[in-house]
């Protein structure tokens, strides 16, 4: 059951652990890889930075990224979308070939925001089309020992409705092991949304495969990042997470302050923190706000509240 704890107690706990939060690492962290055609060297930042704690990545596709071959990052393939014209098993065949070739594939993802529109990056497919594609291309991977991620719906009530209709269309033929979550709002809303996901599907773990606080000021964005990563690391049922921000601030579609690289390709504070490092004081283009101070943390904690599972 979800309970609201004393905000004063939570604020005190956050302030007590703040120095640790800013420089901690986590085996749960992965890379949501958005390749840069203009600056391909940016792809190497996530593996060449000393002390980087990233353990896995996905790239919205079925094949590994060339930049991460011969690295310690474990690849997680994704079947991005489907259509009524799809009748083959290209995704299944690709993943099977990777496994047979020695690539360590333990999990797969499916259908990027199928309830969303293509204008916002969603696959925009019906539950019935997705069900048919899953049964044909995803479910057979269970026989190879691969864990299956449910469709990555939007962080909205529409997403829950889509998932419900998808399971009905599957008629018992779709058996995911974990639920990916996408979120781009405040912490309180995210905690509530993830709590609803856990309550609706109690036998499945959660991966937060896209998250951030879009188009906010620098202090608000940094505070949200630190509060959410601390919470993810405490939650046993959240086993993996990947921040949406592996790009330069001047091309970010979620606001410059969410980016993990500045416009010149240097790690922002969030970028460095995400890799387990210290603050860089590199301010992303588009916001002259100062680095978040302790007082900013207190304000944000008291403003949004913090929810925990007890």
Secondary structure, DSSP 8 states (H G I E B T S, - for coil): -EEE--HHHHHHHHHHHHHHHTT---TTEEEE----SS-GGGGGHHHHSTT----EEE-SSSS--GGGTTSS-EE-EEE----TT--S-HHHHHHHHHHHTT----EEEEEETTTS-GGGT-----HHHHHHHHHHHTGGGGGGT-EEEEEE--SSHHHHHHHHHHHHHHTT----SEEEEEE-S-HHHHHHHHHHHHHHSTTSEEEEEEE--TT--HHHHHHHHHHHHHHHHH-TTEEEEEES--SBGGG-TT-GGG-SB-TTS-B-HHHHHHTT--------TT-------HHHHHHHHHHH--EEE-
